[in-house]
Amino acid sequence: MTWSIDHIALVAHDLGTSLRFYAEVLGAEGDPIAFTPHPNVPNRPRAILLDRVGSSIHLIEPLPNFHCEWPTIPVNPTSPHVAITVPDSQAVIDRLEAIEWRYLAPQNWGPAGYSRLYTNDPSMNTVEASQVVKADEATTGLARVRGVEGSEPLNDAAWTLDHVYLSSFDLDRSRTWYGTFIGVEPPTPDGPGSNGEQPFATERSIVFAEEGLGRGITVAQPSSRSTAGIWVDTVAHSCFGVTTGDLDGVAHRLERAGIAFAELGDALYFRDPSMNVVRATADAA
């Protein structure tokens, strides 16, 4: 099954503050829009889409009482989540139903032209599978929320979404579940290596990589360390990685803004205003 990362959605308690942060650090731009989490939910939180083709970051105002107010909706689509695009969302549904796993049935809400389904993995991370059902409408919808004509992203900042890191409290269950959800053979620690082009696993983590690309979803046992005076969750639900052509520039802008960051190996770790963890690495090119 062909799949790719579409976006990561993060909680933003103050959209203006978060937008200024990502504009300053990554050069990202966006405009607030009304987000429709579900047709039956009258509250429409605001969201900002920081769009690059295949590398979107969605900042969404939280609805903390979602399950109390709408108990019949099985999954909260406004919670932090990772979204993948799939060619056939019905195939995902068939696999989920085969293991009797609950999900929020796909609907054509959000940007036009997309059918989206939401579910939770065994560690309660929220994931989304999105299928383009009307290409023309999808292009028009994305252009509209980006605020520009055509399908080009709003900015040409030198960053791209790299990896999404999710916590797993039972790697064996996560291995089987993500193999089912994505539709690939689940990797094992003693299985074949990959060089980032096939799923692979260690004793503490599993990597599902996009075909032909060195990026993907890493599912791992939670771990953290304290460095540079801050706690950095090296694996957390809200941790994601970006690559940039100007890592030194990112570090300089963080220092100028007085934002603490940690240097671990060849990566910078820092937190956004809503305490989401960002991992930035240099573009190999």
N, C-alpha and C positions, 0 to 999 in steps of 0.2 A: 504494500500500500504506500503510495506517495503522500507525504505529509510535509508540512513546514511550519515553523513558528510564525504566527501572525502578529501577536502583540502580547504584552504583559500589562495587566491592569493593577494599579496601585491605589491605596487609600490616600487621599489628600484632604486633610482637615481644613486647610485654607488654600483654595485654588490659586489665589493671587501670589501668595508666598511661594508655593510650589513652582508656579510658572516662572517666577523671577529666578528661583534657584536653578532650574534646568536650563533657562536661557543663559544664565551667567556661566554655568559650569560646562554645559555641552553645546551651547549655541542653539538649543531647540526653541521652536516657536509654536504657538497655537492659540486658539480662541475658545472661550467657554461655549459649550453647547448644552442643550437639554438632553439628558440621557434617559432612554425609556428602558428600564430594567425588565419590565414585563407588562403586557397589555392590561392586566388587572391591577397594576400598582399605580394609583393616582399621583403619588409623590414622584416627581421627576427630578432627581438630583442633577446638579450641574457636573459636567465633565470637561476635561481638556484632552484633546488627542494630539500628541506630539508625533507626527507622522513622518516616517520615511518608508519607502516601499519595502515591505517585509520586515520592518523594524520599528513598529509603533510602540509607544508608551502611552497608556491611557491613565489619566489621573481622575479619580472619581470621588465625589463627596460621599462619605459613608451614610448608610441607613442602618444604624446600630440595632434598631428594634424590628428589623425586617421579618424575622421568623415569628415574632410575637404578633405583629400586625397582619401577616399573611401566612398563617401556619399551613395552609394547603399547598403552598409553593415549595417543592422539596429542596431546591437549591437557590442560594442567594446570588444572583448574577452581579450584584454590586460589590461583593466581597473581592479581595485580592485574588487574581487568577492568572493563569497562563492560557493563551488561546492558540490553537493550531488550526491550520486550514487543511481540509480533507476533500478528496474528490467525490465522496459519497457518504453523507451523514447517515443514511439509512443503514449502511454496513456497520457503522459504529453502534447504532441502536440495536441492531441484531445481535452483536457480540455482547453488549451490556445486558440485554434481556436474556441471553443464554446463560449468564451467570447470576440472573435475578438481581441486577444492580439498579438502584434508583437513579433517575435523571430527570432533568427539566426538558420536556419535549420541545423539539425545535419549532421556532416560530419565526416569522419574517418581521422581527422588530429590530430596532437599532438602525444603522445605516442601510439604506435601501439595497435590495439585491442579494442579501445574505440570509441564510437559514442557520440559526445557531442553537446548539444544545449545550447544556451545562450539567456537570456531575461533580461528585467529590471522590477523590481517590481514597485508599484505605487509611491514610493518615489525615484525612479531611482537608487536604488541599483542594481548592476548586479549580477545575479545568474546563475549558470550552472547546468544542469542535465546531468549526465554521465552514460552511459550503457556499460557494458563490452559485446562486441559482439564476440570476439575471445579470450578466456581465455589464451590460450598458448601464443599468440602474446602479450597480455597485460602483462603477467608475464615477457616475454623476454624484452619487451620495458622498463618496470620499472627497471629491473635489469640493463639494459644498461645505463639508465640515472643515476642510483645510482652508477654506476661504479664498481659493484661487480658481482660475479657469482651467479646464482640462484635468488630467490625472496626475500632474506633477506635484510632488510634495511641497509644503509651504516654504521649506528652507533647504539649503544645501550644506548644512553643518556636517563636519567630518566625523560622524559617529554612526554606529550600527549596533542593533541588538545582537548579542553574542550568545550567551547562555542564560538559562533560567535555572535556579537552584531551589529544589523542593526538599523539605524534610521528610524522612520516612522513619517510622518507629518499628517497622517490620519489613526489612528488605526483601525477604522471600515473597511476602504478599504483594509488595509494590512491584517486584520484578514480573510476577505473573499478571498483575492487573494492568500495568502499562503495556505489556506485550499484547494483551487483549484489546485495550483501548486504542492503541496506535495501529495494531494489526501487524506486528512483527514478531519474530521468534525472540522470546525473552533471553537476554544474555546471562551467563553464569561466570563466576570468577575464574573457573578453569577452562572457559570457552576461548574461541579464537580472538586475537587482538584486532585492532581496527584502524589505528592511526586517525581516529576521529571520523571515519567514513562508515562504520558499522556500529551497532550497539555493542557495548562492552561493559564489563563489570569488574570490581575489586571486592575485597571483603567488606568495605564500608560504603561503596557507592555503585550506582548504575548510570551509564550514560547512553541515552538514546539520541543519536546524531542524525541530522538531516542527510539524506543521500547526496553524496558529492560535496557536502559543505562541512566545515569544521565547527559547527555550532549545533546546539540542541538542548535537551532537557537533562539535567543531572539530578538524580534522586539519591539522597545519601542520609546516613545517620547524622543527627544534629551534633554539631560541635561548635565551640566558640573559643576565642582567646581575647585577652585584654592587651592592647598595644596602643601606643601613642595616646594613652590616657582615655581611650574609649573601648567599649566592648564591641567587637566585630563578630557578627554571626557569619562564619564562613560557609555555613549551609543553613538557610532559613527560607521560609515560605516567600518572604518578600525580598529575597536577595536575587539580583539579576546582574548580568555582565554586559558591558558594552566595550567595543573596540573603538579606538580613536587614532587618528593620524597625528595627534598632538598631545601625548600623555603628559609631557613636561608642562604644556600650557594648562592642562586641567589642574595639575598640582599647584601651579602658580596662582590660578584663579581661586582655588580653595584657600590657599594661604592668604591671599589678598582679602578674601571675604571673612577670614577668621574661622573657617570651618575645619575641624579636626579631621585628619585622615590617617590611615595606617598604610605603610608600605610592606607588603608581604610578598616576597619573591619579586616577580615582574609585574605585580598588580597593585593598584591603589584601592583601598576600601574606605568608604565614607557613607554617611547617612544623609538623607534628604530631610526637609523640615518635618515630615510625618514619620521619621525614623525608619523609613525603608532603607535597606542596605544596597549600595551600588558598588560593583566591582569593575574597575576600568583597567584595560590593558592596552598596550600599543598595537597598532595595526602592523602585522608582519611585513606587509608591503612597504 
